[in-house]
Amino acid sequence: MPDFTEGPGPGGKPKVLCIACRFFYITYEPALPYGCRAMNFKSRQMPSQVVFANSGLKCQAFQGK
């Protein structure tokens, strides 16, 4: 299975492409357009960026579509 990451993210670590994850969805709410069903939240940024900013770790819930 391919590794769904794009170039180096913060700190040189690869970042997860949420769009390739089965838990990612578009909310259609202008204030919070992106969501993650695995972690049950919505945000203005891609969920993997929010997870990295808060924990310092690459998203552990990623599952390819």
PDB file of N, H, CA, C and O in Angstrom:
ATOM      1  N   MET A   1       0.847  -1.182   0.000  1.00  0.00           N
ATOM      2  CA  MET A   1       0.000   0.000   0.000  1.00  0.00           C
ATOM      3  C   MET A   1       0.890   1.242   0.000  1.00  0.00           C
ATOM      4  O   MET A   1       1.856   1.311   0.761  1.00  0.00           O
ATOM      5  N   PRO A   2       0.578   2.205  -0.832  1.00  0.00           N
ATOM      6  CA  PRO A   2       1.414   3.406  -0.885  1.00  0.00           C
ATOM      7  C   PRO A   2       1.318   4.223   0.396  1.00  0.00           C
ATOM      8  O   PRO A   2       0.328   4.167   1.125  1.00  0.00           O
ATOM      9  N   ASP A   3       2.367   4.973   0.642  1.00  0.00           N
ATOM     10  H   ASP A   3       3.171   5.018   0.050  1.00  0.00           H
ATOM     11  CA  ASP A   3       2.416   5.848   1.798  1.00  0.00           C
ATOM     12  C   ASP A   3       1.837   7.191   1.369  1.00  0.00           C
ATOM     13  O   ASP A   3       2.445   7.882   0.553  1.00  0.00           O
ATOM     14  N   PHE A   4       0.690   7.574   1.892  1.00  0.00           N
ATOM     15  H   PHE A   4       0.196   7.013   2.555  1.00  0.00           H
ATOM     16  CA  PHE A   4       0.017   8.803   1.485  1.00  0.00           C
ATOM     17  C   PHE A   4       0.555  10.003   2.244  1.00  0.00           C
ATOM     18  O   PHE A   4      -0.108  10.546   3.128  1.00  0.00           O
ATOM     19  N   THR A   5       1.746  10.401   1.890  1.00  0.00           N
ATOM     20  H   THR A   5       2.284   9.960   1.172  1.00  0.00           H
ATOM     21  CA  THR A   5       2.344  11.576   2.498  1.00  0.00           C
ATOM     22  C   THR A   5       2.792  12.502   1.396  1.00  0.00           C
ATOM     23  O   THR A   5       2.995  12.078   0.259  1.00  0.00           O
ATOM     24  N   GLU A   6       2.945  13.741   1.724  1.00  0.00           N
ATOM     25  H   GLU A   6       2.780  14.086   2.648  1.00  0.00           H
ATOM     26  CA  GLU A   6       3.494  14.702   0.782  1.00  0.00           C
ATOM     27  C   GLU A   6       4.733  15.278   1.420  1.00  0.00           C
ATOM     28  O   GLU A   6       4.855  15.271   2.645  1.00  0.00           O
ATOM     29  N   GLY A   7       5.646  15.772   0.628  1.00  0.00           N
ATOM     30  H   GLY A   7       5.547  15.778  -0.367  1.00  0.00           H
ATOM     31  CA  GLY A   7       6.897  16.361   1.071  1.00  0.00           C
ATOM     32  C   GLY A   7       7.050  16.577   2.562  1.00  0.00           C
ATOM     33  O   GLY A   7       6.112  16.346   3.324  1.00  0.00           O
ATOM     34  N   PRO A   8       8.201  17.010   2.977  1.00  0.00           N
ATOM     35  CA  PRO A   8       8.431  17.197   4.402  1.00  0.00           C
ATOM     36  C   PRO A   8       7.546  18.284   4.993  1.00  0.00           C
ATOM     37  O   PRO A   8       7.357  19.354   4.412  1.00  0.00           O
ATOM     38  N   GLY A   9       7.024  17.979   6.141  1.00  0.00           N
ATOM     39  H   GLY A   9       7.178  17.110   6.613  1.00  0.00           H
ATOM     40  CA  GLY A   9       6.219  18.945   6.873  1.00  0.00           C
ATOM     41  C   GLY A   9       7.086  19.641   7.905  1.00  0.00           C
ATOM     42  O   GLY A   9       8.309  19.668   7.768  1.00  0.00           O
ATOM     43  N   PRO A  10       6.478  20.198   8.926  1.00  0.00           N
ATOM     44  CA  PRO A  10       7.240  20.875   9.971  1.00  0.00           C
ATOM     45  C   PRO A  10       8.248  19.928  10.625  1.00  0.00           C
ATOM     46  O   PRO A  10       7.914  18.786  10.939  1.00  0.00           O
ATOM     47  N   GLY A  11       9.443  20.386  10.825  1.00  0.00           N
ATOM     48  H   GLY A  11       9.715  21.314  10.571  1.00  0.00           H
ATOM     49  CA  GLY A  11      10.476  19.559  11.443  1.00  0.00           C
ATOM     50  C   GLY A  11      11.032  18.500  10.514  1.00  0.00           C
ATOM     51  O   GLY A  11      11.727  17.592  10.970  1.00  0.00           O
ATOM     52  N   GLY A  12      10.744  18.588   9.219  1.00  0.00           N
ATOM     53  H   GLY A  12      10.179  19.325   8.848  1.00  0.00           H
ATOM     54  CA  GLY A  12      11.271  17.625   8.264  1.00  0.00           C
ATOM     55  C   GLY A  12      10.520  16.309   8.237  1.00  0.00           C
ATOM     56  O   GLY A  12      10.907  15.405   7.496  1.00  0.00           O
ATOM     57  N   LYS A  13       9.439  16.164   9.033  1.00  0.00           N
ATOM     58  H   LYS A  13       9.124  16.898   9.635  1.00  0.00           H
ATOM     59  CA  LYS A  13       8.667  14.926   9.058  1.00  0.00           C
ATOM     60  C   LYS A  13       7.596  14.979   7.973  1.00  0.00           C
ATOM     61  O   LYS A  13       7.030  16.043   7.723  1.00  0.00           O
ATOM     62  N   PRO A  14       7.307  13.848   7.322  1.00  0.00           N
ATOM     63  CA  PRO A  14       6.279  13.858   6.284  1.00  0.00           C
ATOM     64  C   PRO A  14       4.911  14.128   6.885  1.00  0.00           C
ATOM     65  O   PRO A  14       4.637  13.719   8.013  1.00  0.00           O
ATOM     66  N   LYS A  15       4.050  14.812   6.143  1.00  0.00           N
ATOM     67  H   LYS A  15       4.273  15.144   5.226  1.00  0.00           H
ATOM     68  CA  LYS A  15       2.710  15.058   6.653  1.00  0.00           C
ATOM     69  C   LYS A  15       1.709  14.177   5.914  1.00  0.00           C
ATOM     70  O   LYS A  15       1.899  13.853   4.742  1.00  0.00           O
ATOM     71  N   VAL A  16       0.675  13.805   6.589  1.00  0.00           N
ATOM     72  H   VAL A  16       0.520  14.068   7.541  1.00  0.00           H
ATOM     73  CA  VAL A  16      -0.346  12.916   6.048  1.00  0.00           C
ATOM     74  C   VAL A  16      -1.270  13.700   5.119  1.00  0.00           C
ATOM     75  O   VAL A  16      -1.611  14.848   5.404  1.00  0.00           O
ATOM     76  N   LEU A  17      -1.667  13.094   4.031  1.00  0.00           N
ATOM     77  H   LEU A  17      -1.390  12.161   3.799  1.00  0.00           H
ATOM     78  CA  LEU A  17      -2.645  13.697   3.122  1.00  0.00           C
ATOM     79  C   LEU A  17      -4.037  13.279   3.572  1.00  0.00           C
ATOM     80  O   LEU A  17      -4.477  12.166   3.284  1.00  0.00           O
ATOM     81  N   CYS A  18      -4.716  14.146   4.261  1.00  0.00           N
ATOM     82  H   CYS A  18      -4.359  15.050   4.495  1.00  0.00           H
ATOM     83  CA  CYS A  18      -6.049  13.827   4.779  1.00  0.00           C
ATOM     84  C   CYS A  18      -7.002  13.403   3.669  1.00  0.00           C
ATOM     85  O   CYS A  18      -7.862  12.546   3.873  1.00  0.00           O
ATOM     86  N   ILE A  19      -6.848  13.995   2.518  1.00  0.00           N
ATOM     87  H   ILE A  19      -6.149  14.691   2.353  1.00  0.00           H
ATOM     88  CA  ILE A  19      -7.782  13.721   1.435  1.00  0.00           C
ATOM     89  C   ILE A  19      -7.750  12.254   1.002  1.00  0.00           C
ATOM     90  O   ILE A  19      -8.696  11.774   0.377  1.00  0.00           O
ATOM     91  N   ALA A  20      -6.684  11.547   1.324  1.00  0.00           N
ATOM     92  H   ALA A  20      -5.915  11.936   1.832  1.00  0.00           H
ATOM     93  CA  ALA A  20      -6.572  10.129   0.990  1.00  0.00           C
ATOM     94  C   ALA A  20      -7.026   9.229   2.138  1.00  0.00           C
ATOM     95  O   ALA A  20      -6.925   8.006   2.040  1.00  0.00           O
ATOM     96  N   CYS A  21      -7.523   9.820   3.224  1.00  0.00           N
ATOM     97  H   CYS A  21      -7.606  10.814   3.304  1.00  0.00           H
ATOM     98  CA  CYS A  21      -7.928   9.057   4.411  1.00  0.00           C
ATOM     99  C   CYS A  21      -9.428   8.779   4.384  1.00  0.00           C
ATOM    100  O   CYS A  21     -10.213   9.623   3.954  1.00  0.00           O
ATOM    101  N   ARG A  22      -9.816   7.611   4.837  1.00  0.00           N
ATOM    102  H   ARG A  22      -9.178   6.925   5.186  1.00  0.00           H
ATOM    103  CA  ARG A  22     -11.232   7.250   4.839  1.00  0.00           C
ATOM    104  C   ARG A  22     -12.044   8.045   5.856  1.00  0.00           C
ATOM    105  O   ARG A  22     -13.268   8.102   5.736  1.00  0.00           O
ATOM    106  N   PHE A  23     -11.414   8.656   6.847  1.00  0.00           N
ATOM    107  H   PHE A  23     -10.420   8.610   6.945  1.00  0.00           H
ATOM    108  CA  PHE A  23     -12.114   9.401   7.887  1.00  0.00           C
ATOM    109  C   PHE A  23     -12.294  10.887   7.561  1.00  0.00           C
ATOM    110  O   PHE A  23     -13.040  11.582   8.250  1.00  0.00           O
ATOM    111  N   PHE A  24     -11.625  11.377   6.527  1.00  0.00           N
ATOM    112  H   PHE A  24     -11.019  10.813   5.966  1.00  0.00           H
ATOM    113  CA  PHE A  24     -11.695  12.783   6.151  1.00  0.00           C
ATOM    114  C   PHE A  24     -13.020  13.076   5.457  1.00  0.00           C
ATOM    115  O   PHE A  24     -13.512  12.263   4.674  1.00  0.00           O
ATOM    116  N   TYR A  25     -13.594  14.245   5.749  1.00  0.00           N
ATOM    117  H   TYR A  25     -13.195  14.905   6.385  1.00  0.00           H
ATOM    118  CA  TYR A  25     -14.798  14.674   5.031  1.00  0.00           C
ATOM    119  C   TYR A  25     -14.862  16.195   4.952  1.00  0.00           C
ATOM    120  O   TYR A  25     -14.227  16.903   5.734  1.00  0.00           O
ATOM    121  N   ILE A  26     -15.640  16.677   3.994  1.00  0.00           N
ATOM    122  H   ILE A  26     -16.156  16.103   3.358  1.00  0.00           H
ATOM    123  CA  ILE A  26     -15.896  18.105   3.814  1.00  0.00           C
ATOM    124  C   ILE A  26     -17.213  18.410   4.517  1.00  0.00           C
ATOM    125  O   ILE A  26     -18.220  17.751   4.260  1.00  0.00           O
ATOM    126  N   THR A  27     -17.213  19.407   5.407  1.00  0.00           N
ATOM    127  H   THR A  27     -16.395  19.943   5.616  1.00  0.00           H
ATOM    128  CA  THR A  27     -18.402  19.703   6.204  1.00  0.00           C
ATOM    129  C   THR A  27     -19.378  20.640   5.512  1.00  0.00           C
ATOM    130  O   THR A  27     -20.565  20.639   5.836  1.00  0.00           O
ATOM    131  N   TYR A  28     -18.907  21.431   4.576  1.00  0.00           N
ATOM    132  H   TYR A  28     -17.942  21.432   4.312  1.00  0.00           H
ATOM    133  CA  TYR A  28     -19.707  22.451   3.910  1.00  0.00           C
ATOM    134  C   TYR A  28     -20.143  23.563   4.859  1.00  0.00           C
ATOM    135  O   TYR A  28     -21.077  24.304   4.554  1.00  0.00           O
ATOM    136  N   GLU A  29     -19.478  23.684   6.000  1.00  0.00           N
ATOM    137  H   GLU A  29     -18.719  23.082   6.247  1.00  0.00           H
ATOM    138  CA  GLU A  29     -19.674  24.816   6.900  1.00  0.00           C
ATOM    139  C   GLU A  29     -18.531  25.787   6.617  1.00  0.00           C
ATOM    140  O   GLU A  29     -17.369  25.419   6.787  1.00  0.00           O
ATOM    141  N   PRO A  30     -18.824  27.006   6.192  1.00  0.00           N
ATOM    142  CA  PRO A  30     -17.755  27.937   5.832  1.00  0.00           C
ATOM    143  C   PRO A  30     -16.726  28.178   6.946  1.00  0.00           C
ATOM    144  O   PRO A  30     -15.543  28.356   6.657  1.00  0.00           O
ATOM    145  N   ALA A  31     -17.152  28.186   8.189  1.00  0.00           N
ATOM    146  H   ALA A  31     -18.113  28.041   8.424  1.00  0.00           H
ATOM    147  CA  ALA A  31     -16.221  28.443   9.286  1.00  0.00           C
ATOM    148  C   ALA A  31     -15.341  27.240   9.608  1.00  0.00           C
ATOM    149  O   ALA A  31     -14.206  27.406  10.054  1.00  0.00           O
ATOM    150  N   LEU A  32     -15.847  26.044   9.390  1.00  0.00           N
ATOM    151  H   LEU A  32     -16.769  25.909   9.028  1.00  0.00           H
ATOM    152  CA  LEU A  32     -15.114  24.804   9.698  1.00  0.00           C
ATOM    153  C   LEU A  32     -15.273  23.823   8.532  1.00  0.00           C
ATOM    154  O   LEU A  32     -16.086  22.902   8.609  1.00  0.00           O
ATOM    155  N   PRO A  33     -14.512  24.008   7.463  1.00  0.00           N
ATOM    156  CA  PRO A  33     -14.758  23.238   6.248  1.00  0.00           C
ATOM    157  C   PRO A  33     -14.253  21.792   6.232  1.00  0.00           C
ATOM    158  O   PRO A  33     -14.700  21.009   5.393  1.00  0.00           O
ATOM    159  N   TYR A  34     -13.343  21.414   7.124  1.00  0.00           N
ATOM    160  H   TYR A  34     -12.980  22.050   7.804  1.00  0.00           H
ATOM    161  CA  TYR A  34     -12.760  20.066   7.079  1.00  0.00           C
ATOM    162  C   TYR A  34     -13.070  19.307   8.355  1.00  0.00           C
ATOM    163  O   TYR A  34     -13.118  19.898   9.434  1.00  0.00           O
ATOM    164  N   GLY A  35     -13.281  17.997   8.241  1.00  0.00           N
ATOM    165  H   GLY A  35     -13.241  17.517   7.365  1.00  0.00           H
ATOM    166  CA  GLY A  35     -13.587  17.201   9.417  1.00  0.00           C
ATOM    167  C   GLY A  35     -12.880  15.867   9.406  1.00  0.00           C
ATOM    168  O   GLY A  35     -12.435  15.381   8.366  1.00  0.00           O
ATOM    169  N   CYS A  36     -12.786  15.280  10.599  1.00  0.00           N
ATOM    170  H   CYS A  36     -13.148  15.674  11.444  1.00  0.00           H
ATOM    171  CA  CYS A  36     -12.199  13.954  10.775  1.00  0.00           C
ATOM    172  C   CYS A  36     -13.178  13.119  11.588  1.00  0.00           C
ATOM    173  O   CYS A  36     -13.480  13.451  12.735  1.00  0.00           O
ATOM    174  N   ARG A  37     -13.673  12.042  11.000  1.00  0.00           N
ATOM    175  H   ARG A  37     -13.428  11.773  10.069  1.00  0.00           H
ATOM    176  CA  ARG A  37     -14.621  11.177  11.703  1.00  0.00           C
ATOM    177  C   ARG A  37     -13.931  10.331  12.761  1.00  0.00           C
ATOM    178  O   ARG A  37     -14.556   9.982  13.763  1.00  0.00           O
ATOM    179  N   ALA A  38     -12.678   9.995  12.571  1.00  0.00           N
ATOM    180  H   ALA A  38     -12.170  10.278  11.757  1.00  0.00           H
ATOM    181  CA  ALA A  38     -11.953   9.164  13.540  1.00  0.00           C
ATOM    182  C   ALA A  38     -11.751   9.899  14.858  1.00  0.00           C
ATOM    183  O   ALA A  38     -11.869   9.306  15.931  1.00  0.00           O
ATOM    184  N   MET A  39     -11.446  11.190  14.775  1.00  0.00           N
ATOM    185  H   MET A  39     -11.350  11.671  13.904  1.00  0.00           H
ATOM    186  CA  MET A  39     -11.179  11.961  15.987  1.00  0.00           C
ATOM    187  C   MET A  39     -12.339  12.879  16.355  1.00  0.00           C
ATOM    188  O   MET A  39     -12.294  13.593  17.357  1.00  0.00           O
ATOM    189  N   ASN A  40     -13.373  12.846  15.526  1.00  0.00           N
ATOM    190  H   ASN A  40     -13.409  12.267  14.712  1.00  0.00           H
ATOM    191  CA  ASN A  40     -14.615  13.563  15.791  1.00  0.00           C
ATOM    192  C   ASN A  40     -14.423  15.061  16.025  1.00  0.00           C
ATOM    193  O   ASN A  40     -14.803  15.589  17.070  1.00  0.00           O
ATOM    194  N   PHE A  41     -13.824  15.745  15.031  1.00  0.00           N
ATOM    195  H   PHE A  41     -13.516  15.316  14.182  1.00  0.00           H
ATOM    196  CA  PHE A  41     -13.730  17.195  15.113  1.00  0.00           C
ATOM    197  C   PHE A  41     -13.755  17.809  13.727  1.00  0.00           C
ATOM    198  O   PHE A  41     -13.521  17.136  12.723  1.00  0.00           O
ATOM    199  N   LYS A  42     -14.046  19.113  13.695  1.00  0.00           N
ATOM    200  H   LYS A  42     -14.236  19.660  14.510  1.00  0.00           H
ATOM    201  CA  LYS A  42     -14.050  19.919  12.475  1.00  0.00           C
ATOM    202  C   LYS A  42     -13.060  21.047  12.685  1.00  0.00           C
ATOM    203  O   LYS A  42     -12.827  21.468  13.818  1.00  0.00           O
ATOM    204  N   SER A  43     -12.468  21.548  11.587  1.00  0.00           N
ATOM    205  H   SER A  43     -12.657  21.207  10.667  1.00  0.00           H
ATOM    206  CA  SER A  43     -11.491  22.630  11.735  1.00  0.00           C
ATOM    207  C   SER A  43     -11.367  23.442  10.453  1.00  0.00           C
ATOM    208  O   SER A  43     -11.881  23.063   9.400  1.00  0.00           O
ATOM    209  N   ARG A  44     -10.672  24.566  10.571  1.00  0.00           N
ATOM    210  H   ARG A  44     -10.255  24.874  11.426  1.00  0.00           H
ATOM    211  CA  ARG A  44     -10.370  25.408   9.405  1.00  0.00           C
ATOM    212  C   ARG A  44      -9.191  24.849   8.628  1.00  0.00           C
ATOM    213  O   ARG A  44      -9.078  25.072   7.422  1.00  0.00           O
ATOM    214  N   GLN A  45      -8.311  24.123   9.313  1.00  0.00           N
ATOM    215  H   GLN A  45      -8.404  23.942  10.292  1.00  0.00           H
ATOM    216  CA  GLN A  45      -7.127  23.523   8.684  1.00  0.00           C
ATOM    217  C   GLN A  45      -7.397  22.050   8.429  1.00  0.00           C
ATOM    218  O   GLN A  45      -8.355  21.475   8.945  1.00  0.00           O
ATOM    219  N   MET A  46      -6.526  21.451   7.616  1.00  0.00           N
ATOM    220  H   MET A  46      -5.748  21.918   7.196  1.00  0.00           H
ATOM    221  CA  MET A  46      -6.625  20.012   7.413  1.00  0.00           C
ATOM    222  C   MET A  46      -6.432  19.326   8.764  1.00  0.00           C
ATOM    223  O   MET A  46      -5.561  19.730   9.534  1.00  0.00           O
ATOM    224  N   PRO A  47      -7.225  18.300   9.065  1.00  0.00           N
ATOM    225  CA  PRO A  47      -7.141  17.643  10.365  1.00  0.00           C
ATOM    226  C   PRO A  47      -5.735  17.156  10.737  1.00  0.00           C
ATOM    227  O   PRO A  47      -5.355  17.235  11.905  1.00  0.00           O
ATOM    228  N   SER A  48      -4.966  16.662   9.782  1.00  0.00           N
ATOM    229  H   SER A  48      -5.275  16.599   8.833  1.00  0.00           H
ATOM    230  CA  SER A  48      -3.614  16.184  10.115  1.00  0.00           C
ATOM    231  C   SER A  48      -2.731  17.327  10.611  1.00  0.00           C
ATOM    232  O   SER A  48      -1.854  17.104  11.445  1.00  0.00           O
ATOM    233  N   GLN A  49      -2.944  18.539  10.117  1.00  0.00           N
ATOM    234  H   GLN A  49      -3.657  18.720   9.439  1.00  0.00           H
ATOM    235  CA  GLN A  49      -2.175  19.688  10.584  1.00  0.00           C
ATOM    236  C   GLN A  49      -2.554  20.051  12.010  1.00  0.00           C
ATOM    237  O   GLN A  49      -1.694  20.428  12.806  1.00  0.00           O
ATOM    238  N   VAL A  50      -3.845  19.939  12.340  1.00  0.00           N
ATOM    239  H   VAL A  50      -4.543  19.633  11.693  1.00  0.00           H
ATOM    240  CA  VAL A  50      -4.305  20.230  13.696  1.00  0.00           C
ATOM    241  C   VAL A  50      -3.742  19.192  14.669  1.00  0.00           C
ATOM    242  O   VAL A  50      -3.293  19.538  15.762  1.00  0.00           O
ATOM    243  N   VAL A  51      -3.767  17.925  14.268  1.00  0.00           N
ATOM    244  H   VAL A  51      -4.131  17.644  13.380  1.00  0.00           H
ATOM    245  CA  VAL A  51      -3.232  16.861  15.121  1.00  0.00           C
ATOM    246  C   VAL A  51      -1.745  17.089  15.373  1.00  0.00           C
ATOM    247  O   VAL A  51      -1.286  16.980  16.510  1.00  0.00           O
ATOM    248  N   PHE A  52      -0.991  17.406  14.320  1.00  0.00           N
ATOM    249  H   PHE A  52      -1.364  17.495  13.397  1.00  0.00           H
ATOM    250  CA  PHE A  52       0.449  17.625  14.488  1.00  0.00           C
ATOM    251  C   PHE A  52       0.723  18.835  15.378  1.00  0.00           C
ATOM    252  O   PHE A  52       1.621  18.793  16.219  1.00  0.00           O
ATOM    253  N   ALA A  53      -0.039  19.906  15.201  1.00  0.00           N
ATOM    254  H   ALA A  53      -0.768  19.940  14.518  1.00  0.00           H
ATOM    255  CA  ALA A  53       0.165  21.116  16.000  1.00  0.00           C
ATOM    256  C   ALA A  53      -0.112  20.873  17.485  1.00  0.00           C
ATOM    257  O   ALA A  53       0.544  21.461  18.345  1.00  0.00           O
ATOM    258  N   ASN A  54      -1.078  20.011  17.783  1.00  0.00           N
ATOM    259  H   ASN A  54      -1.611  19.533  17.084  1.00  0.00           H
ATOM    260  CA  ASN A  54      -1.450  19.769  19.169  1.00  0.00           C
ATOM    261  C   ASN A  54      -0.659  18.659  19.850  1.00  0.00           C
ATOM    262  O   ASN A  54      -0.462  18.695  21.065  1.00  0.00           O
ATOM    263  N   SER A  55      -0.201  17.671  19.078  1.00  0.00           N
ATOM    264  H   SER A  55      -0.361  17.641  18.091  1.00  0.00           H
ATOM    265  CA  SER A  55       0.481  16.535  19.700  1.00  0.00           C
ATOM    266  C   SER A  55       1.946  16.407  19.305  1.00  0.00           C
ATOM    267  O   SER A  55       2.730  15.772  20.011  1.00  0.00           O
ATOM    268  N   GLY A  56       2.319  17.015  18.169  1.00  0.00           N
ATOM    269  H   GLY A  56       1.682  17.531  17.595  1.00  0.00           H
ATOM    270  CA  GLY A  56       3.685  16.867  17.687  1.00  0.00           C
ATOM    271  C   GLY A  56       3.906  15.555  16.960  1.00  0.00           C
ATOM    272  O   GLY A  56       5.033  15.241  16.579  1.00  0.00           O
ATOM    273  N   LEU A  57       2.841  14.780  16.760  1.00  0.00           N
ATOM    274  H   LEU A  57       1.925  15.035  17.070  1.00  0.00           H
ATOM    275  CA  LEU A  57       2.931  13.486  16.092  1.00  0.00           C
ATOM    276  C   LEU A  57       2.140  13.494  14.792  1.00  0.00           C
ATOM    277  O   LEU A  57       1.158  14.223  14.650  1.00  0.00           O
ATOM    278  N   LYS A  58       2.581  12.677  13.851  1.00  0.00           N
ATOM    279  H   LYS A  58       3.379  12.085  13.966  1.00  0.00           H
ATOM    280  CA  LYS A  58       1.835  12.456  12.628  1.00  0.00           C
ATOM    281  C   LYS A  58       0.528  11.755  12.996  1.00  0.00           C
ATOM    282  O   LYS A  58       0.510  10.967  13.942  1.00  0.00           O
ATOM    283  N   CYS A  59      -0.539  12.012  12.293  1.00  0.00           N
ATOM    284  H   CYS A  59      -0.524  12.652  11.525  1.00  0.00           H
ATOM    285  CA  CYS A  59      -1.847  11.422  12.598  1.00  0.00           C
ATOM    286  C   CYS A  59      -1.746   9.906  12.695  1.00  0.00           C
ATOM    287  O   CYS A  59      -1.255   9.248  11.778  1.00  0.00           O
ATOM    288  N   GLN A  60      -2.212   9.361  13.805  1.00  0.00           N
ATOM    289  H   GLN A  60      -2.611   9.896  14.550  1.00  0.00           H
ATOM    290  CA  GLN A  60      -2.165   7.915  14.041  1.00  0.00           C
ATOM    291  C   GLN A  60      -3.426   7.201  13.564  1.00  0.00           C
ATOM    292  O   GLN A  60      -3.460   5.971  13.542  1.00  0.00           O
ATOM    293  N   ALA A  61      -4.467   7.948  13.182  1.00  0.00           N
ATOM    294  H   ALA A  61      -4.440   8.947  13.200  1.00  0.00           H
ATOM    295  CA  ALA A  61      -5.733   7.356  12.777  1.00  0.00           C
ATOM    296  C   ALA A  61      -5.837   7.157  11.261  1.00  0.00           C
ATOM    297  O   ALA A  61      -6.848   6.644  10.781  1.00  0.00           O
ATOM    298  N   PHE A  62      -4.823   7.548  10.510  1.00  0.00           N
ATOM    299  H   PHE A  62      -4.002   7.965  10.900  1.00  0.00           H
ATOM    300  CA  PHE A  62      -4.892   7.489   9.052  1.00  0.00           C
ATOM    301  C   PHE A  62      -5.153   6.063   8.556  1.00  0.00           C
ATOM    302  O   PHE A  62      -4.479   5.115   8.960  1.00  0.00           O
ATOM    303  N   GLN A  63      -6.142   5.935   7.675  1.00  0.00           N
ATOM    304  H   GLN A  63      -6.690   6.705   7.347  1.00  0.00           H
ATOM    305  CA  GLN A  63      -6.414   4.696   6.956  1.00  0.00           C
ATOM    306  C   GLN A  63      -6.725   5.079   5.526  1.00  0.00           C
ATOM    307  O   GLN A  63      -7.606   5.905   5.286  1.00  0.00           O
ATOM    308  N   GLY A  64      -6.033   4.506   4.588  1.00  0.00           N
ATOM    309  H   GLY A  64      -5.318   3.834   4.782  1.00  0.00           H
ATOM    310  CA  GLY A  64      -6.262   4.816   3.178  1.00  0.00           C
ATOM    311  C   GLY A  64      -7.659   4.423   2.723  1.00  0.00           C
ATOM    312  O   GLY A  64      -8.269   3.503   3.267  1.00  0.00           O
ATOM    313  N   LYS A  65      -8.149   5.128   1.726  1.00  0.00           N
ATOM    314  H   LYS A  65      -7.653   5.875   1.284  1.00  0.00           H
ATOM    315  CA  LYS A  65      -9.482   4.835   1.186  1.00  0.00           C
ATOM    316  C   LYS A  65      -9.469   3.541   0.410  1.00  0.00           C
ATOM    317  O   LYS A  65     -10.501   3.129  -0.119  1.00  0.00           O
TER     318      LYS A  65
END
